């Protein structure tokens, strides 16, 4: 796992469907209906059913995990939720993750994630600190 | 109704111990599209030096959820759940979670801020194992939208 500052270490596109949201609701215990019911999402003024922010945070780090080969080496992971991911009931949603080296020391590496949906960034300050030990 | 500013500094009772099951980790891994053998295969995890399969980095949300439920249920909090959106989230690890861990979380409200009619509630859930050792701290900011 050798990397240079600014290097893109992983890039991956994920397709979410309504099935993905139901599966995440069950696994996480977050059953807010805005994640699976169009009528409820509309009634609270949302553009449609949204992916759970925590689902996006969850898969956005996976390209980093695959690159390091061990999720146990992640020391710290943070994101800010800046824009919703609207999951169309027929077409779903495509979310792209680009993982780039943001900082590097002898002991650890900071990976900065750019996560986009419909050409807009949906997470801000998305960073994972990885142990090199 | 604004969020009660006196919540800042409040510390809640520790949650009941949560036993992390192997199948729960597998279920969560499938949901977040985690395909690493360490998240799924006990032999692979043991070969990498872990006692059992390793939970994905955002798994602590499952345990943090019960602490946020405590916060939202606080009678004087003034938090209307239908107006809550997730602002940011962070997990700071001492060690990864593995199947077999028995985890307890303690929530502390660290900041209450107002910004343009919205309230921002920042809390830290400190998660420890059955020996009392720190595993991970989950830090979360909830934004409670004001009247529009």
Boltz contact constraints between the chains, C-beta under 6 A:
constraints:
  - contact:
      token1: [A, 23]
      token2: [B, 31]
      max_distance: 6.0
  - contact:
      token1: [A, 24]
      token2: [B, 31]
      max_distance: 6.0
  - contact:
      token1: [A, 27]
      token2: [B, 27]
      max_distance: 6.0
  - contact:
      token1: [A, 27]
      token2: [B, 28]
      max_distance: 6.0
  - contact:
      token1: [A, 27]
      token2: [B, 31]
      max_distance: 6.0
  - contact:
      token1: [A, 29]
      token2: [B, 65]
      max_distance: 6.0
  - contact:
      token1: [A, 53]
      token2: [B, 86]
      max_distance: 6.0
  - contact:
      token1: [A, 54]
      token2: [B, 61]
      max_distance: 6.0
  - contact:
      token1: [A, 57]
      token2: [B, 58]
      max_distance: 6.0
  - contact:
      token1: [A, 58]
      token2: [B, 32]
      max_distance: 6.0
  - contact:
      token1: [A, 58]
      token2: [B, 58]
      max_distance: 6.0
  - contact:
      token1: [A, 59]
      token2: [B, 32]
      max_distance: 6.0
  - contact:
      token1: [A, 59]
      token2: [B, 33]
      max_distance: 6.0
  - contact:
      token1: [A, 61]
      token2: [B, 57]
      max_distance: 6.0
  - contact:
      token1: [A, 62]
      token2: [B, 33]
      max_distance: 6.0
  - contact:
      token1: [A, 62]
      token2: [B, 34]
      max_distance: 6.0
  - contact:
      token1: [A, 65]
      token2: [B, 36]
      max_distance: 6.0
  - contact:
      token1: [A, 70]
      token2: [B, 38]
      max_distance: 6.0
  - contact:
      token1: [A, 71]
      token2: [B, 54]
      max_distance: 6.0
  - contact:
      token1: [A, 71]
      token2: [B, 56]
      max_distance: 6.0
  - contact:
      token1: [A, 71]
      token2: [B, 57]
      max_distance: 6.0
  - contact:
      token1: [A, 72]
      token2: [B, 54]
      max_distance: 6.0
  - contact:
      token1: [A, 72]
      token2: [B, 96]
      max_distance: 6.0
  - contact:
      token1: [A, 74]
      token2: [B, 57]
      max_distance: 6.0
  - contact:
      token1: [A, 75]
      token2: [B, 93]
      max_distance: 6.0
  - contact:
      token1: [A, 76]
      token2: [B, 92]
      max_distance: 6.0
  - contact:
      token1: [A, 77]
      token2: [B, 57]
      max_distance: 6.0
  - contact:
      token1: [A, 77]
      token2: [B, 91]
      max_distance: 6.0
  - contact:
      token1: [A, 78]
      token2: [B, 90]
      max_distance: 6.0
  - contact:
      token1: [A, 79]
      token2: [B, 89]
      max_distance: 6.0
  - contact:
      token1: [A, 80]
      token2: [B, 88]
      max_distance: 6.0
  - contact:
      token1: [A, 81]
      token2: [B, 86]
      max_distance: 6.0
